[in-house]
Amino acid sequence: MDIPAEYEGNIEKYLDDLLEFVSDEYVKSLVNTHTNSPRLMQREWSNEEAFSEWMNWAEKHNDESDEWKDEQIRSIAIGIIREEWPNSLQNHIRKCNRLGLPREYKNYERPTTKRINLKCGSVNNLGMTPKKIHECERLSTLIGNDFEHHKNLIDVGSGQGYLSRTLSRAPFDFQVLAVDSDANNVQRSEYTSNKRDIGLTTGRLDHAVAFLDRASLERVNREWEARGNERSTLIGLHPCGDLSVEVIEAFLDGVDDYDGLVLVSCCYNQLSAKNFPLSQQVRSQIERLPEGRFEWEYDYFGLTVHTLAHWTYEPKKYWDMARAPMWKLLCRSRLAECLRRVGRPHFSENRLGKLRDRHYKSWETYRQGAAEKLGLEPSELADDIDDEFWSLIDWRMKVFWTAKARCGDMFESLIHLDRFLYVSERTRNEANTIVKLLPVFDRDTGSARNLALTIDRIKKQCID
């Protein structure tokens, strides 16, 4: 796997620095401060608070133009260091730039590389978004070439079968078993394959409905007639939470059942605490830290999904994507403050749920919708906070939340490094096994989760 170039392949040193970052008190303070927190509503900030310098800097520059502010937030998101920032903010973004695993796609294709174009020609791409097309093209290219010496693929959490159908077509021609726990997804995938893909499936495509865990994967693999007595390769495009770990464990335990794995994980906010850390090396290096220094709770998993790379390097597209969620954050924070002021803070804790986009047209429409959802009268959410102060809170929150969200890449890097080390530890006695971690998608397409863990139990030269 590639790690930042400055570490020259020294994974132990890289892991130490990642753990030091996660364990730093100011990072803990960022993680533990919610955007609804009363702390962000302070009119004045004490210099002793972890990110007070950022908040005071924001207040000092609150009269700058919206365009100037937009450019500052965009720079925080994509890692452009600006001289006008306070030193602590510069250092934070510098660390984030330095510590994240490399995510730039490397074109490893050869003149003989097999690939498919899902955008045109006779290939059916019904229902596929540009993001899904990009993901299926790239991942099928990786599997079709690096795993061409494998024959049977089990697509775990196959959804509506986009990747399964792609890999069962020319030029790949794999035998694929698409497995999903949702019978409706499987039914739609079967319908599309049988009615719309006639003549396109040149390999074989079968379907199964199964609860997605190790035991069920073992069962469907053994019952799959097309497999015969041969082993299968497990593949997964963005399986959620613990399912990724279930797939890894199934592969590691199934030496006689599985000869490969290709996994692009997702939804770490649904990952159980027992599934991190997995590797002995990460556990050992955590134990070297002072007692109580390392923390890892739900908020860390939750922040991991906030990778900002998909907020693109192009300003207009960036702000089209970024403004709406930031406005929603401000509305939620303003609601929480209103409820605190009338002595009903408990109403803001997991009670509101999701409002429709139309409620976010203005603060007034949001307050009306929130009051109805909470069973209150709008008058009970009386808002006596002046607009000038809320303008400052809006600006402060953008600085705070964007700088906080940048930590997500480091947390995800730590999870991936842990899994890579865990698999390497478990397979070290398997002479022919090769473990890799590869960036496979372009993140500015919206594919923020772009690292593929690949394990090959068959040396290609052994069967050539």
N, C-alpha and C positions, 0 to 999 in steps of 0.2 A: 504494500500500500504506500501511497505517497503521503508524506507529512510535510509541513512547511520547510522550505529549503534550508533555512538557517540551522535546523537541527541535524542535517546531514545524516539522516537515517537513525538518529539516536532516539528511539521510541521512549525509553525510560525517562530521558530528560524532558522530552515533549510532554509526556504524561504528568511528570512532576509540575511543569508550568501550568498545564490545564487545571490540575487539582488546586494549585496555589491561586489561580484566578477565581475558581469557583468558591474557594474558601475565604477569599478576601472579605473583610468586614463591609466595605462599601458595596461590593456585589451582593452580599447577603441583604444589605439594607435596600438595594434596588429591588431584589426579588420579593422581599417581604412587605414592600410598600405598594398597596393596590392603588389604581387610579381613582378609586372612590374614597381613598383614605383622607381623614381630616388634615393630615400633615400637608397635603398639597394645597389646602385651602388657607394656609397661614399667610398673613399679610407680611410678616417679617420672618427671616430665616436666621437662626443662630449659626455662627461659623463652625460650631462643633458638629453639626449634622453632616452626614456622609456626603450628600450631593448639594449642600447649601451654596457652594460656589456657582453651580450651574443655575440654580434658581435666582440667585442675586444677579448673575449676569443677564439672565432673561429679563428680569425687571428693569435693569439698566437700559436694555435695548428694546423695551416694549413700544417705543414710539417709532421704531423703524417701519418701513413700508412692508406690506404683505408680501411683495415679491422678494424682498431681502430675507424675511423670515422663512419663506418657502425654501429658498436656496440653502439656508442654514440647516433646516430639517433634512432636506434631501442629502446634504453633505454628510450629516451624521449617519443617515441610513446606508449610504454606499461607501463610507469610509474616506472621504476627502477631508484632510486635516486643515483647519482654517486658523490663521494667526490671531483672529479676533476672539477666539474661544478662550475660556479660562484654562489654565494648565491642566487641571484635573480632568476636564472633559477631553482635551487633546490626548492625554495619557490613556484614558479609557478607550477611546476609539483606536488609538495606536495599538493597544493590546488586542483589541478585537480583530483588527486587520491582521495581526501577526499570528494569532493562535488558531484561527479556524482552519479546518482541514481544507486542502486545495479542492475547489469545486469546478474548475474550468474543464470543460470537455476536451479530451485529447483525441484527435482523429487518428485512430490506430488502424484504419482500414488499409487493405492491400489491394492490388489490382484485381485479385480474385475474390474480393469480398462480395458476399451475397447481401443484397438489400432489396427492399420493397418500397414502392411509392404508393402510399394510400390516398394521395390527393387527386389522382387522375387515373384514366384508363378504365378497364372493366372491373377493377376492384371495388367492392361495395363498402362504402364508409358511412352508411346511414347511421345517424345518431352520434357520430364521433365529433367531438370538438377539436379545434386546431391543437389544443394542448394534448388531448388523447392521441391524436394522429402522430404528433411528434414523439410521444412516449412509446407508442407501439412500434413506430419505425426504428427508433434508436435501440430499444430493448430487444426487438427481434433480430436486429443486425448483430448485436452482441451475442445473443444466444445462438443464432444461426451460424456464426463463424467460430466463436470460441468453444461452442459445444456441439459442433457439427458431427462429432464422433459419438454423440449420444443419440438415442433413438426415441425414447418414450418420455414425454413431459407431462407433469401434473401441475396444472395452473391452479394454485390455491387462492381462494377468494376471487374467482374468475369474473364475478359480476355479470355483465351482459356479453362477455365472451370476446371482446375486441382483440385482446392479445392472443387468446387461444386460436381464434380463426386466422389471425395473421400468421401464426407459426405453423398452422396446418396447410398453408398455401405454398405454392412455388414462390421463391426458389428454395424454401426451407424444407417443406414436406415432412414435418415431424408427425408422429402419432401423439395426439394431445388428449388428455382427459381434463375437462373443465369442471372444477368442483366449487360449489358455492352453497352456503347454508340457506340462501333465499331461493325458494322454489320458483318464485316469479322471475327472478333473474335468469335462472337456468332455462325456464320455459321460453323466455324471449330470445336467449342465445340459441336454443335449439331451433326455434322458428326461423330466425334469420339464417342460420346455417342451412336448413333444409329447403327454404323457399326462395331465398335471395342470393345464396352463395353457390347455386348449382353450377358445377363445372369449375369452381374456384378452389375447392378443397382437394388438393392433389395428394395430401397425406391422409390422415385419418383424424376425425374429431368426435369424441364421445363426451357425454355429460353425466354428472352425478350430483345429487343433493346430499349433503352430509354436514353435520356439525363439525366445525373446523377446530380440531385439536389433534394431538398426536395419535390417539387411539383410532380416531375416524380416518385419518390419513393412511394409517397402516391398513385399515380394513379396505378402503376403496382401492388402494394400490394393489392389494392381493386379489381383489375381486375383479380387477380390470383385465378382461380377457385378452385385449390387444397386446398387453405387456408380455404374455407368455411367462417364461421363466427368467426374463431379463429384468435388470434393475431399472428404476425410473429416476428422472431428474425433477426435483421440486422447483417450481418457479413461482414468484409472487410479485405483482405490481401494486405497491402501496397497501399491503395488508395492515389492518389497524392494530395498534396497541400490542397486547400480549400475543396475538396471533403470529407476529413475526418471530417471537421467541419460541413458540410452539413448533413452528416450521423448522427453525434451527435445531431444536432438540430432537425432533423427529428424524432429521437427517443424520445427526451425530449418533443417535441410538440405532439407526437402521443401516448398519454397515452392509448387510446382505440385501437390503431393499432399495437403497438409493445410491446412485453413482454421481450425482451432481446437485447443486443448489444455486439459484440465481434469485436474489431477494433485494427489492427496493422497499425499505420500510417507511412507515407513516404513522401519524396520530400518536405521538409519544405521550400526549396528555391522557391517553387511555391505558398507559403501561402501568402495571402493578409494581410496587416498591420492591417486591421479592425478585424482580427480573432486572434489577440493576443495583450493584454491579454483578456481573457474571464471572469475570475472569479472576484467577488467583493473583495475577500481577497487579490489577487495579486495586484489589482488596489489600494486598501487601503494601502498596505505596500509600494508600489512604491511612493504614495503620502507622506509618512513619510520621504522619502529621501530629501536632500536639492534640491531646485528647479534647474532643468537642469542637475542633476547628472545622472539620468537614461536615457540611449539612447537605442533605438531598431529600427533599420532600415533594409533595404534589406540585407546588408552585414552580419547581424547577422543570418538571416534566411539562407543565402547561406552557411555560415560557419557551420551551424548545421548539414549539410549532410556529413561533413568531419569527421566522427567518425573513429578513427584509430584502433579500436579493431579487425577489420577484417584483419588487417595487421599482424595477428597471432603472437604467442609467439615463434614460431619455426623460427630460423634465415634464413634458405635458402628460405623457402616459403615466408617469409616476404619480402626479397629483390627481389624475382622474381616479386612480386606485386608492390613494392614501387619504384624501380629504374625507370621504364618507365614514370610514371607521373611526377616524379621529374625532369627527363631529359627534358620532355616537358615544364615544368615550366621554366627551365633555357633557353631553346630556345626562348620562348616567351619573356622573360626578355631581352635577348640579342638583339632580334629584336627590342624591344621597345627602347633600348638604341641606337641602330644604327639609328633608325628613328629620335630620338631626336637630335643626333649629326649632321644630315643633314637637320635639321630644318623642319621635317615633322612628328611631334609626333602624329597628328590627324589620321594618317594612321593606327596606332596601336589600336585605340579605336573602338572596335566593327566592325572592317572592315575585319579582316582576316578570321574569321569563323574557321571551322575545316579542318585540313589537314589530309591526309591519313597517316597511320603508316609508310609507306615507306619513307615519307619525313623526318622522324625523325632518319634515319639511321646515319646521321652525321650532324654537324652544316652546312656544305656546301650544303647538299641536302635540309635541311630545309630552308636555305636562298634562294635557287633557287625556291623552291615551294612557299615560302611566297611572293617573288617578283612577280611571275606569278599571284598569287591570288590577289595581290594589284594593278596589272597593272603597275608595275615598271620594270626597267631593274635591273638585279643583281648588276650592277656597282653602282646603286643608293643606294645600301645598303652596301657601302664600310665599312669594319669592321677593324679599326686600333687598336682595343683593344688587348693587349698582352695576350697570353695564360696563363701566370702565374697569372695575375689579374683575369681572368675568372675562373681559378681553385679556387681562394679564394672566388669569388662570388658564385660559385657552392656550396661550403662547407657552407658559411654563409647562403645561401638560404635554404639549407636543415635544418639547425638548426632553422632558423626563421619559416619556413613554418610548420615544424612538431610541434614546440611548440605552434604556432598559432592554428593549427588544433586540438590540444588537448582541446581547449576551446569548441569545438563543442559538446562534451558530456554534459557540463554544460548548454549550451544553450538549447539542446534538453531536458535535465532534467527539466529545467524551463518551457518549453512548456507543457510537460506531467504533471507536478505538477499543472499547471494552469488549464488544462483540467479536471484533477481528482477533483480539488476543485470546478470547475464550475459545473460539473455534480452532485457532492455532495450537492452543494447549491441548485440546481434546483430540486433535488429529496428528499430533507430532510423531506418533508411532506408525502412521499410515504412510508408507514409503512413497506412494504415487499421488498423494493428495496435494493439490495446489490451492492456496487461499489468497484471494485478492479483494481489494476494496477500490472501486472505480467510479469516478463521476461519469454518468451516462447521459444526462439530459442537459439542455441549455436552460439555466434557471430563469432567464428573463422571459421564457415562454409561459411562466406560471408554474413550472415544475420545480418548486422549491426543494422537495425531497428528491435528490438526484443521485445519491450514492448507492451503488449496487454492491452487495456482498456476494461474491461468487466462490464456489468451492467445486473443484473438479477432482473426482477420485480416479479418473482414468487418464494416464498420460497419453496425449494425442499420438506421439510417435510410436506408442506400443501397438496401435492398431492400423497405422498407415501401411 
